[in-house]
Amino acid sequence: MGWNCSAECNNPGITRSDSCIVDSTGCIYLRGTGGLNPLIDRGKEFLFKGVVKKFNNTCYLKVVKADEIR
């Protein structure tokens, strides 16, 4: 998780406060963090609730809520 997304994540670069999450299935850009801190919460598992949006021909998740699951 963090703002410097890998190239395969297709970062639309909406704002510098946004981030990306990566797992074994791929990567997605997040608009808003749901209260997460990329430095403290790295490596934890979360369930994200949000709305899929599109900007600059790239899909991203506008986060409404993030709950830690582990």
C-alpha positions as CSV (number, residue, x, y, z in Angstrom):
1,M,0.0,0.0,0.0
2,G,1.3,3.5,-0.8
3,W,1.2,6.3,-3.3
4,N,4.1,5.1,-5.6
5,C,2.1,2.6,-7.5
6,S,3.9,0.0,-9.7
7,A,3.5,0.5,-13.5
8,E,1.0,-2.4,-13.8
9,C,-1.4,-0.6,-11.4
10,N,-2.3,2.0,-13.9
11,N,-2.2,4.9,-11.5
12,P,-4.5,7.7,-12.8
13,G,-2.8,10.2,-10.4
14,I,-5.8,11.9,-9.1
15,T,-4.2,13.3,-5.8
16,R,-1.0,12.7,-3.9
17,S,-3.0,11.6,-0.8
18,D,-4.3,8.5,-2.7
19,S,-2.7,5.1,-2.7
20,C,-2.6,1.6,-4.2
21,I,-3.1,-1.8,-2.8
22,V,-1.5,-5.0,-4.1
23,D,-2.3,-8.6,-3.5
24,S,-1.8,-11.9,-5.4
25,T,-4.5,-11.0,-7.9
26,G,-3.1,-7.6,-8.9
27,C,-3.2,-3.9,-7.9
28,I,-5.9,-1.2,-7.7
29,Y,-5.6,2.5,-7.1
30,L,-7.5,3.9,-4.1
31,R,-9.1,7.3,-3.9
32,G,-9.1,8.0,-0.1
33,T,-7.7,5.6,2.4
34,G,-10.6,4.7,4.7
35,G,-8.4,6.0,7.5
36,L,-5.4,3.8,6.8
37,N,-1.8,4.8,7.1
38,P,0.5,3.4,4.4
39,L,3.4,3.3,6.8
40,I,1.7,1.7,9.8
41,D,-0.9,-0.6,8.0
42,R,1.5,-2.2,5.5
43,G,1.2,-6.0,5.4
44,K,-2.2,-6.1,7.2
45,E,-5.4,-7.4,5.6
46,F,-8.4,-5.2,5.1
47,L,-11.9,-5.4,3.6
48,F,-12.5,-2.3,1.6
49,K,-16.0,-1.0,0.9
50,G,-16.3,1.6,-1.9
51,V,-17.5,2.6,-5.3
52,V,-15.6,1.7,-8.6
53,K,-15.1,4.9,-10.6
54,K,-13.2,5.8,-13.8
55,F,-10.7,8.6,-14.4
56,N,-8.3,9.1,-17.3
57,N,-9.6,5.8,-18.7
58,T,-8.5,3.9,-15.6
59,C,-10.7,2.3,-13.0
60,Y,-10.1,2.9,-9.3
61,L,-11.8,2.4,-6.0
62,K,-13.3,5.4,-4.1
63,V,-13.0,4.1,-0.6
64,V,-15.9,4.5,1.8
65,K,-14.7,2.3,4.6
66,A,-11.8,0.0,5.4
67,D,-12.1,-2.7,8.1
68,E,-9.1,-4.8,9.3
69,I,-9.8,-8.5,9.0
70,R,-6.5,-9.8,10.5
